[in-house]
Amino acid sequence: MGFIQELFGLDGKVAIVTGASKGIGKEVAIALAKAGAHVALIARNEHELNEVAKEINQTGKKALSVPMDLLDVDGMAGKVEEIYNYFGRIDILVNNAGINIPKSAMEVTEEDWDKVLDINLKSVFFLCKNVAKYMIPSREGKIINMSSQMAFVGYYKRTAYSSSKGGLLQLTRSLAIDWSKYNIKVNSIAPTFIETPMTKPMFEDKAFLEDVLNRIPLGRLGKTEDLFGAIIYLSSSASDMVTGHTIMVDGGWTVW
């Protein structure tokens, strides 16, 4: 095994990725498989998950589709147990699933608020808790939460979203402390705006796009592949002394 592979390779590891049926979650799951991991795919749409699983199987790694509504906290334990029984271990959890309901503060309803906070924060905590049940006995694990630059800065029509991601930042730090005695590392990644098929329509608003680009010193939107390095690093032995940290993948937005 070469030095780089030894440091960053994930051979034999098992990763869980939420929101894995499309967009960033799908591409992250495939990237983890290419780095050597078997992957459990969580999202609501079973058909889309099965299509991603086929792509992962083509890399020579195993993939398990786990249809699941992350708002169903009571059902989480059974789903995580299913993953553990199938693979015999769980090494990595990537909490990627998240939503935004872009509205100005005065337009945000209680339903909007609850939906964003429940998906972006509440579901993450309870999934972490259920996965940690299997990481604790092995005294090993890597948890990666997908936060946002909006955990550090404010922006228009992001009140609920920014609140959820700020909470996720503190959840990451708190779990890192709480589970350090079990050698479980908990970190997060904070991207800027990432261009995906799902976000592309948002950038058709030229004024919005110009405002965003003016705030990013590197002068471009993020791409999904810009996240792979941070994901692989935080999943691998290269980051064994890193916990409670957030890696900014924001093109310099938060440097201003």
DAZI-V704817 format. One record per residue. SS is DSSP state (H for helix, E for strand, L for the rest). OMEGA is omega in whole degrees, 0 to 359 (NA if undefined). Layout:
SS,OMEGA ; SS,OMEGA
This chain:
L,181 ; L,184 ; H,182 ; H,179 ; H,179 ; H,184 ; H,188 ; H,182 ; L,182 ; L,182 ; L,177 ; L,180 ; L,177 ; E,182 ; E,171 ; E,177 ; E,176 ; E,184 ; L,191 ; L,185 ; L,183 ; L,172 ; H,184 ; H,182 ; H,178 ; H,183 ; H,177 ; H,179 ; H,179 ; H,178 ; H,178 ; H,178 ; H,179 ; H,177 ; L,174 ; L,186 ; L,164 ; E,190 ; E,169 ; E,187 ; E,181 ; E,172 ; E,182 ; L,187 ; L,185 ; H,180 ; H,180 ; H,177 ; H,181 ; H,178 ; H,177 ; H,179 ; H,178 ; H,179 ; H,180 ; H,179 ; H,178 ; L,176 ; L,182 ; L,180 ; L,180 ; L,175 ; E,178 ; E,176 ; E,181 ; E,178 ; E,187 ; L,171 ; L,184 ; L,175 ; L,179 ; L,183 ; H,181 ; H,182 ; H,185 ; H,185 ; H,180 ; H,180 ; H,180 ; H,176 ; H,177 ; H,179 ; H,181 ; H,180 ; H,181 ; H,185 ; H,182 ; L,179 ; L,171 ; L,184 ; L,190 ; E,172 ; E,175 ; E,178 ; E,184 ; L,186 ; L,179 ; L,178 ; L,172 ; L,173 ; L,187 ; L,178 ; L,173 ; L,188 ; H,183 ; H,180 ; H,183 ; L,178 ; L,176 ; H,179 ; H,177 ; H,183 ; H,182 ; H,182 ; H,181 ; H,181 ; H,181 ; H,180 ; H,189 ; H,185 ; H,184 ; H,183 ; H,179 ; H,180 ; H,185 ; H,174 ; H,175 ; H,182 ; H,180 ; H,178 ; H,180 ; H,177 ; H,181 ; H,177 ; H,185 ; H,180 ; H,181 ; H,180 ; L,183 ; L,175 ; E,177 ; E,176 ; E,182 ; E,179 ; E,179 ; E,178 ; L,183 ; L,172 ; H,180 ; H,170 ; H,185 ; L,181 ; L,175 ; L,176 ; L,182 ; L,173 ; L,181 ; L,186 ; H,181 ; H,181 ; H,181 ; H,178 ; H,181 ; H,182 ; H,173 ; H,176 ; H,179 ; H,177 ; H,180 ; H,174 ; H,178 ; H,181 ; H,183 ; H,178 ; H,178 ; H,178 ; H,185 ; H,186 ; L,178 ; H,180 ; H,177 ; H,181 ; L,175 ; E,180 ; E,181 ; E,182 ; E,178 ; E,177 ; E,182 ; E,181 ; E,167 ; L,176 ; L,180 ; E,180 ; E,177 ; L,176 ; L,182 ; L,181 ; L,184 ; H,179 ; H,180 ; H,183 ; H,173 ; H,172 ; L,188 ; H,180 ; H,178 ; H,180 ; H,180 ; H,180 ; H,180 ; H,182 ; H,179 ; H,181 ; H,182 ; L,182 ; L,180 ; L,168 ; L,177 ; L,173 ; L,175 ; E,174 ; E,181 ; H,182 ; H,176 ; H,181 ; H,189 ; H,182 ; H,180 ; H,180 ; H,182 ; H,178 ; H,183 ; H,177 ; H,191 ; L,179 ; H,179 ; H,183 ; H,185 ; L,179 ; L,183 ; L,175 ; L,182 ; L,186 ; L,174 ; E,177 ; E,178 ; E,174 ; E,193 ; L,178 ; L,179 ; L,183 ; H,186 ; H,178 ; H,184 ; L,NA
